[in-house]
């Protein structure tokens, strides 16, 4: 399934309800029973499984691990840490804040590209109306593509659906690293402005997860591994082994371990090194996370502008193409036919 894991909004809401409930002294089983009654059928089934296994004697993290296809690795690991430290309510509330920030960033991006998307939809409707009007009035095919009337509108929408399917397939292939496509990420980072913005957002997600993991009591190796996993990129996830070897076998610091992965820019490594020298690891990483969160918000606006420009370019290309076809088929061809007829009769 494409959306096999719990959605960010649902994950944040679940963690918030669990944190508030446990802090208020509510029974864990009662809370899980409540979760098993809400959400999608897949969500209800997953929480029902967790409830059943917890009643059978497993811990909640062990029950979640059995449904690793639904629960994120970060949630499972943090829950396990909360169980070990006896701070389940604080762990869930911290995770709720983490997921809520991710949701806020996604919503901000969608809001930024909303107007260009509306303009694109309006352009499609106007062109569809034009095609329909040609057929209703019995006018000649001014586009020269055979797109007239209701059938023409359906064919036009079919073309758009095929184009959207190609875009969706490319996105799906990238997210699932089909054919190792994520290995070309460094090439994307070379694109002026856009590349640095994409990298900043990835580093913000990495540092946020790292701060969450280390503040919950996880050791640096497991924290970095979870943080690399949170990037949803096989390119970054490949650095977990190199970091572990650098820290455990060569005694490297966190900055040294990250440098050994050859994944992070020098500026980021310098900030990590400076943060390590300025305080405890968990506190320094938290400050670094806050800084990159602010950078990510600015980077998101840059990416939204690029997305808006891409949508506007699509609109412009579509309109220019239509104008060219109308000019060619409705003006130039009749003019050429008239000239040919004049030349023939004149001779």
C-alpha contacts under 8 A as a table, 3 or more apart, distances in Angstrom:
res1	aa1	res2	aa2	distance
1	X	4	X	5.11
2	X	172	X	7.93
3	X	6	X	7.63
3	X	7	X	7.73
4	X	69	X	6.42
4	X	70	X	5.99
5	X	69	X	6.03
5	X	70	X	4.04
5	X	71	X	5.99
5	X	72	X	6.81
6	X	10	X	6.45
6	X	11	X	6.16
6	X	43	X	7.14
6	X	70	X	5.54
6	X	71	X	6.17
6	X	72	X	7.54
7	X	10	X	5.26
7	X	11	X	6.03
8	X	11	X	5.00
8	X	12	X	6.07
8	X	99	X	5.99
8	X	100	X	7.65
8	X	102	X	7.42
8	X	103	X	6.36
9	X	12	X	5.24
9	X	13	X	6.16
9	X	99	X	7.22
9	X	100	X	7.10
9	X	103	X	6.42
10	X	13	X	5.11
10	X	14	X	6.01
10	X	39	X	7.96
11	X	14	X	5.16
11	X	15	X	6.17
11	X	96	X	7.41
11	X	99	X	6.81
12	X	15	X	5.26
12	X	16	X	6.11
12	X	95	X	7.12
12	X	96	X	4.48
12	X	97	X	7.18
12	X	98	X	7.66
12	X	99	X	4.92
12	X	100	X	5.68
13	X	16	X	5.10
13	X	17	X	6.16
13	X	96	X	6.81
14	X	17	X	5.24
14	X	18	X	6.12
14	X	35	X	7.59
14	X	96	X	7.66
15	X	18	X	5.12
15	X	19	X	5.96
15	X	92	X	4.89
15	X	93	X	6.18
15	X	95	X	6.32
15	X	96	X	4.93
16	X	19	X	5.13
16	X	20	X	6.07
16	X	92	X	6.45
16	X	93	X	5.48
16	X	95	X	7.94
16	X	96	X	5.09
16	X	97	X	7.99
17	X	20	X	5.27
17	X	21	X	5.86
18	X	21	X	5.08
18	X	22	X	5.95
18	X	31	X	6.82
18	X	89	X	6.98
18	X	92	X	6.42
18	X	93	X	7.82
19	X	22	X	5.34
19	X	23	X	6.02
19	X	88	X	7.24
19	X	89	X	4.24
19	X	90	X	6.46
19	X	91	X	7.41
19	X	92	X	4.80
19	X	93	X	4.92
20	X	23	X	5.15
20	X	24	X	6.19
20	X	89	X	6.92
20	X	93	X	7.33
21	X	24	X	5.14
21	X	25	X	6.43
21	X	26	X	5.26
21	X	27	X	7.97
21	X	31	X	7.14
21	X	89	X	7.85
22	X	25	X	5.00
22	X	26	X	5.26
22	X	27	X	7.13
22	X	28	X	7.10
22	X	88	X	7.45
22	X	89	X	5.33
23	X	26	X	7.49
23	X	89	X	5.47
23	X	90	X	7.94
26	X	30	X	7.28
26	X	31	X	7.14
27	X	30	X	5.32
27	X	31	X	6.40
28	X	31	X	5.13
28	X	32	X	6.28
29	X	32	X	5.06
29	X	33	X	6.06
29	X	51	X	6.76
29	X	54	X	7.78
29	X	55	X	7.63
30	X	33	X	5.03
30	X	34	X	6.30
31	X	34	X	5.16
31	X	35	X	6.37
32	X	35	X	4.95
32	X	36	X	6.19
32	X	47	X	6.75
32	X	48	X	7.71
32	X	50	X	7.72
32	X	51	X	5.81
33	X	36	X	5.18
33	X	37	X	6.81
33	X	47	X	7.97
33	X	48	X	7.36
33	X	51	X	6.70
34	X	37	X	5.47
34	X	38	X	7.13
35	X	38	X	5.63
35	X	39	X	7.92
35	X	44	X	7.06
35	X	47	X	6.36
36	X	39	X	7.99
36	X	43	X	7.48
36	X	44	X	4.54
36	X	45	X	6.92
36	X	46	X	7.68
36	X	47	X	4.92
36	X	48	X	5.08
36	X	51	X	7.80
37	X	44	X	5.99
38	X	43	X	7.69
38	X	44	X	6.13
39	X	43	X	5.73
39	X	44	X	6.08
40	X	43	X	5.04
40	X	44	X	6.13
41	X	44	X	5.11
41	X	45	X	6.06
42	X	45	X	5.12
42	X	46	X	6.16
43	X	46	X	5.15
43	X	47	X	6.29
44	X	47	X	5.31
44	X	48	X	5.99
45	X	48	X	5.03
45	X	49	X	6.21
46	X	49	X	5.15
46	X	50	X	6.41
46	X	67	X	6.92
46	X	70	X	7.18
47	X	50	X	4.89
47	X	51	X	6.05
48	X	51	X	5.00
48	X	52	X	6.13
49	X	52	X	5.15
49	X	53	X	6.21
49	X	63	X	7.47
50	X	53	X	5.23
50	X	54	X	6.06
50	X	60	X	6.69
50	X	63	X	4.99
50	X	64	X	6.18
51	X	54	X	5.20
51	X	55	X	6.19
52	X	55	X	5.21
52	X	56	X	6.30
53	X	56	X	4.87
53	X	57	X	6.51
53	X	58	X	5.67
53	X	59	X	7.94
53	X	60	X	7.97
53	X	63	X	5.77
54	X	57	X	5.18
54	X	58	X	4.70
54	X	59	X	5.73
54	X	60	X	5.97
54	X	63	X	6.61
55	X	58	X	7.23
58	X	62	X	6.08
58	X	63	X	6.30
59	X	62	X	5.23
59	X	63	X	6.30
60	X	63	X	5.05
60	X	64	X	6.11
60	X	79	X	7.53
60	X	80	X	7.99
61	X	64	X	4.98
61	X	65	X	6.06
61	X	76	X	5.45
61	X	77	X	7.40
61	X	79	X	5.63
61	X	80	X	5.30
62	X	65	X	4.96
62	X	66	X	6.55
62	X	80	X	7.99
63	X	66	X	5.33
63	X	67	X	6.98
64	X	67	X	5.18
64	X	68	X	6.31
64	X	71	X	6.30
64	X	76	X	6.24
65	X	68	X	4.92
65	X	71	X	7.53
65	X	76	X	6.43
67	X	70	X	5.60
67	X	71	X	6.34
68	X	71	X	5.15
68	X	72	X	6.65
68	X	73	X	7.10
69	X	72	X	7.64
71	X	75	X	6.65
71	X	76	X	6.82
72	X	75	X	5.35
72	X	76	X	6.46
73	X	76	X	5.13
73	X	77	X	6.07
73	X	226	X	7.27
73	X	229	X	7.99
74	X	77	X	5.21
74	X	78	X	6.01
74	X	226	X	6.21
74	X	230	X	7.37
75	X	78	X	5.23
75	X	79	X	5.99
75	X	95	X	7.43
76	X	79	X	5.20
76	X	80	X	6.24
77	X	80	X	5.08
77	X	81	X	6.31
78	X	81	X	5.00
78	X	82	X	6.12
78	X	91	X	6.70
78	X	95	X	7.93
78	X	213	X	6.96
78	X	216	X	7.10
79	X	82	X	4.96
79	X	83	X	6.21
79	X	88	X	6.89
79	X	91	X	6.93
79	X	92	X	7.38
80	X	83	X	5.14
80	X	84	X	6.28
81	X	84	X	5.05
81	X	85	X	6.13
81	X	216	X	6.64
81	X	217	X	6.89
81	X	218	X	7.08
82	X	85	X	5.25
82	X	86	X	5.69
82	X	87	X	4.91
82	X	88	X	4.36
82	X	89	X	7.79
82	X	90	X	7.79
82	X	91	X	5.63
82	X	216	X	7.30
83	X	86	X	5.19
83	X	87	X	6.71
83	X	88	X	5.87
84	X	87	X	7.96
85	X	88	X	7.75
87	X	90	X	5.46
87	X	91	X	6.17
88	X	91	X	5.11
88	X	92	X	6.16
89	X	92	X	5.28
89	X	93	X	6.22
90	X	93	X	5.16
90	X	94	X	6.10
91	X	94	X	5.15
91	X	95	X	6.20
91	X	216	X	6.85
92	X	95	X	5.06
92	X	96	X	6.07
93	X	96	X	4.93
93	X	97	X	6.37
94	X	97	X	5.22
94	X	98	X	6.34
94	X	212	X	7.27
95	X	98	X	4.90
95	X	99	X	6.23
95	X	212	X	7.56
96	X	99	X	5.30
96	X	100	X	6.03
97	X	100	X	5.06
97	X	101	X	6.22
98	X	101	X	5.39
98	X	102	X	6.59
98	X	208	X	7.47
98	X	209	X	7.84
98	X	212	X	7.79
99	X	102	X	5.09
99	X	103	X	6.26
100	X	103	X	5.02
100	X	104	X	6.14
101	X	104	X	5.01
101	X	105	X	6.29
102	X	105	X	5.25
102	X	106	X	6.36
103	X	106	X	5.12
103	X	107	X	6.13
104	X	107	X	5.10
104	X	108	X	6.06
105	X	108	X	5.10
105	X	109	X	6.31
105	X	297	X	7.23
105	X	300	X	7.74
106	X	109	X	5.21
106	X	110	X	6.35
107	X	110	X	5.08
107	X	111	X	6.11
108	X	111	X	5.12
108	X	112	X	6.26
109	X	112	X	5.13
109	X	113	X	6.55
109	X	300	X	6.42
109	X	301	X	7.15
109	X	304	X	6.08
110	X	113	X	5.34
110	X	114	X	5.96
111	X	114	X	5.07
111	X	115	X	7.92
112	X	115	X	7.28
112	X	301	X	7.37
112	X	304	X	5.90
112	X	305	X	7.79
113	X	116	X	5.56
113	X	117	X	6.27
113	X	304	X	5.97
113	X	305	X	7.69
113	X	307	X	6.89
113	X	308	X	5.73
114	X	117	X	5.15
114	X	118	X	6.23
115	X	118	X	5.00
115	X	119	X	6.23
116	X	119	X	5.00
116	X	120	X	6.19
116	X	308	X	5.58
116	X	311	X	6.23
116	X	312	X	6.63
117	X	120	X	4.99
117	X	121	X	6.24
117	X	308	X	7.95
117	X	311	X	7.07
118	X	121	X	5.07
118	X	122	X	6.16
119	X	122	X	5.01
119	X	123	X	6.17
119	X	315	X	7.98
120	X	123	X	5.09
120	X	124	X	6.30
120	X	311	X	6.93
120	X	312	X	7.50
120	X	315	X	6.07
121	X	124	X	5.13
121	X	125	X	6.23
122	X	125	X	5.06
122	X	126	X	6.11
123	X	126	X	5.13
123	X	127	X	6.19
123	X	315	X	6.78
124	X	127	X	5.27
124	X	128	X	6.03
125	X	128	X	4.97
125	X	129	X	6.00
126	X	129	X	5.04
126	X	130	X	6.18
127	X	130	X	4.98
127	X	131	X	6.24
128	X	131	X	5.14
128	X	132	X	6.16
128	X	153	X	5.57
128	X	156	X	7.55
129	X	132	X	5.02
129	X	133	X	6.00
130	X	133	X	5.06
130	X	134	X	6.32
131	X	134	X	5.31
131	X	135	X	6.75
131	X	147	X	6.26
131	X	148	X	5.10
131	X	149	X	5.95
131	X	150	X	7.94
131	X	152	X	6.54
131	X	153	X	6.23
132	X	135	X	5.36
132	X	136	X	6.28
132	X	148	X	6.00
132	X	149	X	4.23
132	X	150	X	5.77
132	X	152	X	7.26
132	X	153	X	6.42
133	X	136	X	5.00
133	X	137	X	6.07
133	X	148	X	7.82
133	X	149	X	6.73
134	X	137	X	5.51
134	X	138	X	6.04
134	X	139	X	5.15
134	X	140	X	7.19
134	X	141	X	7.17
134	X	148	X	5.72
134	X	149	X	6.31
135	X	138	X	5.07
135	X	139	X	6.44
135	X	148	X	4.75
135	X	149	X	3.77
135	X	150	X	7.38
136	X	139	X	7.87
136	X	149	X	6.18
139	X	142	X	7.89
141	X	144	X	5.46
141	X	145	X	7.36
141	X	146	X	6.38
141	X	147	X	7.09
141	X	148	X	6.57
141	X	329	X	7.82
142	X	325	X	7.10
142	X	326	X	5.18
142	X	329	X	5.34
142	X	330	X	5.15
143	X	146	X	7.31
143	X	147	X	7.12
143	X	322	X	6.93
143	X	325	X	5.06
143	X	326	X	5.29
143	X	329	X	6.32
143	X	330	X	7.84
144	X	147	X	7.57
144	X	325	X	6.87
144	X	326	X	7.98
144	X	329	X	6.19
146	X	152	X	6.81
147	X	151	X	7.24
147	X	152	X	3.82
147	X	153	X	6.73
147	X	155	X	7.16
147	X	156	X	7.18
148	X	151	X	6.68
148	X	152	X	4.47
148	X	153	X	7.01
149	X	152	X	5.26
149	X	153	X	6.46
150	X	153	X	5.13
150	X	154	X	6.36
151	X	154	X	5.13
151	X	155	X	6.21
152	X	155	X	5.05
152	X	156	X	6.09
153	X	156	X	5.01
153	X	157	X	6.15
154	X	157	X	5.08
154	X	158	X	6.06
155	X	158	X	4.87
155	X	159	X	6.36
156	X	159	X	5.18
156	X	160	X	6.45
157	X	160	X	4.97
157	X	161	X	6.03
158	X	161	X	4.95
158	X	162	X	6.19
159	X	162	X	5.18
159	X	163	X	6.30
160	X	163	X	5.05
160	X	164	X	6.12
161	X	164	X	5.03
161	X	165	X	6.02
162	X	165	X	4.99
162	X	166	X	6.27
163	X	166	X	5.18
163	X	167	X	6.43
164	X	167	X	5.10
164	X	168	X	6.08
165	X	168	X	4.99
165	X	169	X	5.99
166	X	169	X	5.05
166	X	170	X	6.21
167	X	170	X	5.15
167	X	171	X	6.30
168	X	171	X	5.12
168	X	172	X	6.04
169	X	172	X	5.02
169	X	173	X	5.91
170	X	173	X	5.08
170	X	174	X	6.14
171	X	174	X	5.13
171	X	175	X	6.15
172	X	175	X	5.18
172	X	176	X	6.12
173	X	176	X	5.26
173	X	177	X	5.80
173	X	178	X	4.95
173	X	181	X	7.69
174	X	177	X	4.93
174	X	178	X	6.35
174	X	181	X	6.09
174	X	182	X	6.28
175	X	178	X	7.96
175	X	232	X	7.33
175	X	233	X	7.41
177	X	180	X	5.06
177	X	181	X	5.33
177	X	182	X	5.52
177	X	233	X	7.76
177	X	234	X	6.92
178	X	181	X	5.93
180	X	183	X	5.89
181	X	184	X	6.04
182	X	185	X	5.51
182	X	233	X	6.78
182	X	234	X	6.45
182	X	235	X	5.87
183	X	186	X	7.39
183	X	234	X	7.72
183	X	235	X	5.64
184	X	187	X	5.42
184	X	188	X	7.01
185	X	188	X	5.18
185	X	189	X	6.52
185	X	235	X	7.36
186	X	189	X	5.01
186	X	190	X	6.65
187	X	190	X	5.28
187	X	191	X	7.33
188	X	191	X	5.63
188	X	194	X	7.99
188	X	195	X	5.39
189	X	192	X	7.82
189	X	194	X	7.36
189	X	195	X	3.65
189	X	196	X	5.78
189	X	198	X	7.08
189	X	199	X	6.60
190	X	195	X	5.57
190	X	196	X	7.67
191	X	194	X	5.74
191	X	195	X	4.71
191	X	196	X	7.64
192	X	195	X	5.92
192	X	196	X	7.13
193	X	196	X	5.45
193	X	197	X	6.18
193	X	302	X	7.59
194	X	197	X	5.13
194	X	198	X	6.23
194	X	302	X	7.03
194	X	303	X	6.25
194	X	306	X	7.44
195	X	198	X	5.22
195	X	199	X	6.28
196	X	199	X	5.07
196	X	200	X	6.07
196	X	299	X	7.99
197	X	200	X	5.05
197	X	201	X	6.33
197	X	296	X	7.44
197	X	299	X	4.57
197	X	300	X	7.03
197	X	302	X	6.89
197	X	303	X	6.77
198	X	201	X	5.34
198	X	202	X	6.39
198	X	299	X	7.24
198	X	303	X	7.61
199	X	202	X	5.13
199	X	203	X	6.16
200	X	203	X	5.08
200	X	204	X	6.06
200	X	292	X	7.17
200	X	295	X	6.83
200	X	296	X	5.79
200	X	299	X	6.74
201	X	204	X	5.01
201	X	205	X	6.36
201	X	292	X	7.92
201	X	295	X	7.80
201	X	296	X	4.87
201	X	299	X	6.76
201	X	300	X	7.38
202	X	205	X	5.24
202	X	206	X	6.24
202	X	231	X	6.11
203	X	206	X	4.86
203	X	207	X	6.04
203	X	292	X	7.12
204	X	207	X	5.23
204	X	208	X	6.01
204	X	289	X	6.42
204	X	292	X	4.88
204	X	293	X	5.45
204	X	295	X	7.76
204	X	296	X	6.15
205	X	208	X	5.16
205	X	209	X	6.23
205	X	227	X	7.73
205	X	230	X	7.00
205	X	231	X	6.41
206	X	209	X	5.40
206	X	210	X	6.09
206	X	227	X	4.98
206	X	228	X	6.29
206	X	230	X	6.57
206	X	231	X	6.22
207	X	210	X	4.84
207	X	211	X	6.00
207	X	227	X	7.19
207	X	285	X	6.94
207	X	286	X	7.83
207	X	288	X	6.89
207	X	289	X	4.87
207	X	292	X	7.42
208	X	211	X	5.23
208	X	212	X	6.23
208	X	227	X	7.99
208	X	286	X	7.54
208	X	289	X	5.12
208	X	290	X	7.83
208	X	293	X	7.73
209	X	212	X	5.02
209	X	213	X	6.02
209	X	223	X	7.85
209	X	226	X	7.32
209	X	227	X	5.11
209	X	230	X	6.99
210	X	213	X	5.14
210	X	214	X	6.10
210	X	223	X	5.68
210	X	224	X	6.19
210	X	226	X	7.55
210	X	227	X	5.33
210	X	285	X	7.10
211	X	214	X	5.37
211	X	215	X	5.96
211	X	282	X	6.28
211	X	283	X	8.00
211	X	285	X	5.36
211	X	286	X	5.03
211	X	289	X	6.61
212	X	215	X	5.37
212	X	216	X	6.29
212	X	286	X	7.98
213	X	216	X	5.26
213	X	217	X	6.71
213	X	218	X	5.65
213	X	223	X	5.27
213	X	226	X	7.81
213	X	227	X	8.00
214	X	217	X	5.21
214	X	218	X	5.11
214	X	219	X	6.62
214	X	220	X	6.86
214	X	223	X	6.15
214	X	281	X	7.83
214	X	282	X	5.42
215	X	218	X	7.47
215	X	282	X	5.51
215	X	283	X	7.89
218	X	222	X	6.39
218	X	223	X	5.85
219	X	222	X	5.66
219	X	223	X	6.00
220	X	223	X	4.88
220	X	224	X	5.93
220	X	254	X	7.40
221	X	224	X	5.33
221	X	225	X	6.23
221	X	243	X	7.28
221	X	244	X	5.81
221	X	247	X	7.59
222	X	225	X	5.03
222	X	226	X	6.17
223	X	226	X	5.27
223	X	227	X	6.09
224	X	227	X	4.87
224	X	228	X	6.01
224	X	240	X	7.13
224	X	243	X	7.98
225	X	228	X	5.17
225	X	229	X	6.23
225	X	237	X	7.37
225	X	240	X	5.32
226	X	229	X	4.97
226	X	230	X	6.17
227	X	230	X	5.01
227	X	231	X	6.86
228	X	231	X	5.55
228	X	232	X	7.71
228	X	233	X	7.81
228	X	236	X	5.69
228	X	237	X	4.97
228	X	239	X	7.62
228	X	240	X	7.04
229	X	232	X	5.75
229	X	233	X	7.14
229	X	236	X	7.59
229	X	237	X	5.53
230	X	233	X	7.96
231	X	236	X	7.03
231	X	237	X	7.73
232	X	237	X	7.86
233	X	236	X	5.51
233	X	237	X	6.17
234	X	237	X	4.82
234	X	238	X	5.99
235	X	238	X	5.61
235	X	239	X	7.68
236	X	239	X	5.72
236	X	240	X	7.95
236	X	263	X	6.68
237	X	240	X	5.91
238	X	241	X	7.00
239	X	242	X	5.36
239	X	243	X	6.25
239	X	261	X	4.94
239	X	262	X	7.80
239	X	263	X	7.17
240	X	243	X	5.27
240	X	244	X	6.23
240	X	261	X	7.65
241	X	244	X	5.14
241	X	245	X	6.21
242	X	245	X	5.24
242	X	246	X	6.15
242	X	257	X	7.36
242	X	260	X	6.21
242	X	261	X	5.44
243	X	246	X	5.15
243	X	247	X	6.19
243	X	257	X	4.62
243	X	258	X	5.97
243	X	260	X	6.31
243	X	261	X	6.04
244	X	247	X	5.33
244	X	248	X	5.86
244	X	249	X	7.80
244	X	257	X	7.34
245	X	248	X	5.40
245	X	249	X	5.22
245	X	250	X	6.92
246	X	249	X	5.73
246	X	250	X	5.05
246	X	251	X	6.40
246	X	252	X	5.51
246	X	256	X	7.38
246	X	257	X	5.18
246	X	260	X	6.71
247	X	250	X	5.74
247	X	251	X	4.70
247	X	252	X	4.54
247	X	253	X	6.41
247	X	254	X	7.26
247	X	256	X	7.87
247	X	257	X	5.76
248	X	251	X	5.59
248	X	252	X	7.56
252	X	255	X	7.72
252	X	256	X	5.19
252	X	257	X	5.69
253	X	256	X	4.96
253	X	257	X	6.01
254	X	257	X	5.01
254	X	258	X	6.14
254	X	272	X	7.70
254	X	273	X	7.75
255	X	258	X	5.17
255	X	259	X	6.10
255	X	269	X	5.83
255	X	270	X	7.74
255	X	272	X	5.72
255	X	273	X	5.30
256	X	259	X	4.98
256	X	260	X	6.25
257	X	260	X	5.09
257	X	261	X	6.83
258	X	261	X	5.37
258	X	262	X	7.30
258	X	263	X	7.52
258	X	264	X	7.01
258	X	269	X	7.25
259	X	262	X	5.62
259	X	263	X	7.37
259	X	264	X	6.84
259	X	269	X	6.80
261	X	264	X	7.56
264	X	268	X	6.56
264	X	269	X	6.76
265	X	268	X	5.47
265	X	269	X	6.48
266	X	269	X	5.06
266	X	270	X	6.11
267	X	270	X	5.17
267	X	271	X	6.33
268	X	271	X	5.12
268	X	272	X	6.27
269	X	272	X	5.06
269	X	273	X	6.12
270	X	273	X	5.05
270	X	274	X	6.08
271	X	274	X	5.07
271	X	275	X	5.99
271	X	288	X	7.42
272	X	275	X	5.00
272	X	276	X	6.19
272	X	284	X	7.97
272	X	285	X	7.46
272	X	288	X	7.28
273	X	276	X	5.17
273	X	277	X	6.50
274	X	277	X	5.21
274	X	278	X	6.35
275	X	278	X	5.15
275	X	279	X	6.76
275	X	281	X	7.67
275	X	284	X	4.80
275	X	285	X	6.82
275	X	287	X	7.78
275	X	288	X	7.10
276	X	279	X	5.96
276	X	280	X	6.66
276	X	281	X	5.79
276	X	284	X	6.00
276	X	285	X	7.89
278	X	284	X	6.84
279	X	283	X	6.52
279	X	284	X	5.77
280	X	283	X	5.41
280	X	284	X	5.98
281	X	284	X	5.17
281	X	285	X	6.00
282	X	285	X	5.25
282	X	286	X	6.17
283	X	286	X	5.07
283	X	287	X	6.43
284	X	287	X	5.21
284	X	288	X	6.26
285	X	288	X	4.90
285	X	289	X	6.01
286	X	289	X	4.99
286	X	290	X	6.29
287	X	290	X	5.13
287	X	291	X	6.36
288	X	291	X	5.17
288	X	292	X	6.27
289	X	292	X	5.21
289	X	293	X	5.98
290	X	293	X	5.06
290	X	294	X	6.49
291	X	294	X	5.35
291	X	295	X	6.41
292	X	295	X	4.77
292	X	296	X	5.89
293	X	296	X	5.01
293	X	297	X	6.45
294	X	297	X	5.32
294	X	298	X	6.78
295	X	298	X	5.30
295	X	299	X	6.15
296	X	299	X	4.82
296	X	300	X	5.94
297	X	300	X	5.11
297	X	301	X	6.62
298	X	301	X	5.29
298	X	302	X	6.61
299	X	302	X	5.07
299	X	303	X	6.31
300	X	303	X	5.10
300	X	304	X	6.05
301	X	304	X	4.98
301	X	305	X	6.21
302	X	305	X	5.13
302	X	306	X	6.38
303	X	306	X	5.00
303	X	307	X	6.12
304	X	307	X	4.95
304	X	308	X	6.02
305	X	308	X	4.96
305	X	309	X	6.07
306	X	309	X	5.03
306	X	310	X	6.15
307	X	310	X	5.04
307	X	311	X	6.26
308	X	311	X	5.11
308	X	312	X	6.14
309	X	312	X	5.03
309	X	313	X	6.03
310	X	313	X	5.04
310	X	314	X	6.29
311	X	314	X	5.05
311	X	315	X	6.33
312	X	315	X	4.97
312	X	316	X	6.08
313	X	316	X	4.99
313	X	317	X	5.98
314	X	317	X	5.18
314	X	318	X	6.06
315	X	318	X	5.15
315	X	319	X	6.16
316	X	319	X	5.19
316	X	320	X	5.95
317	X	320	X	5.17
317	X	321	X	5.91
318	X	321	X	5.18
318	X	322	X	6.24
319	X	322	X	5.09
319	X	323	X	6.16
320	X	323	X	5.06
320	X	324	X	6.06
321	X	324	X	5.11
321	X	325	X	6.25
322	X	325	X	5.14
322	X	326	X	6.16
323	X	326	X	5.11
323	X	327	X	6.02
324	X	327	X	5.10
324	X	328	X	6.02
325	X	328	X	5.03
325	X	329	X	5.92
325	X	330	X	7.95
326	X	329	X	5.31
326	X	330	X	5.29
326	X	331	X	7.23
327	X	330	X	5.56
327	X	331	X	5.14
327	X	332	X	6.24
328	X	331	X	5.81
328	X	332	X	4.87
328	X	333	X	6.10
329	X	332	X	6.14
329	X	333	X	5.34
329	X	334	X	7.34
330	X	333	X	6.53
330	X	334	X	6.50
331	X	334	X	5.63
331	X	335	X	6.02
332	X	335	X	5.02
332	X	336	X	5.97
333	X	336	X	4.96
333	X	337	X	6.05
334	X	337	X	4.97
334	X	338	X	6.05
335	X	338	X	5.05
335	X	339	X	6.17
336	X	339	X	5.04
336	X	340	X	6.10
337	X	340	X	5.06
337	X	341	X	6.10
338	X	341	X	5.05
338	X	342	X	6.05
339	X	342	X	4.98
339	X	343	X	6.08
340	X	343	X	5.11
340	X	344	X	6.13
341	X	344	X	5.09
341	X	345	X	6.11
342	X	345	X	5.25
342	X	346	X	5.76
343	X	346	X	5.02
343	X	347	X	6.14
344	X	347	X	5.34
